[in-house]
Amino acid sequence: MIRRLFYLSLGAFIALWVMRRLQALQPDHVARRTAAGAAGMLARVRDFTSDALGEAAERETELRARFGLDQAGQGD
């Protein structure tokens, strides 16, 4: 009797797990996950680009000050 109850509950658990996995593969769900992933990746790329451009601008300012390039443009 206990063995039957065990296998019955195991079968119910596996059926529930399989149903959840199949629902996750529905086209609209896959499209939502893909869109969310793409939006997240786009945000990370924008953050990286913003950081890289900020660092490049700072470095350019440092180099212009170091080599005196700011004063050369003002004399013309």
Contacts in CASP RR format, 6 or more apart in sequence:
PFRMAT RR
TARGET T0000
AUTHOR 0000-0000-0000
METHOD contacts of the structure
MODEL  1
MIRRLFYLSLGAFIALWVMRRLQALQPDHVARRTAAGAAGMLARVRDFTS
DALGEAAERETELRARFGLDQAGQGD
23 29 0 8 1.000
24 30 0 8 1.000
63 69 0 8 1.000
64 70 0 8 1.000
END
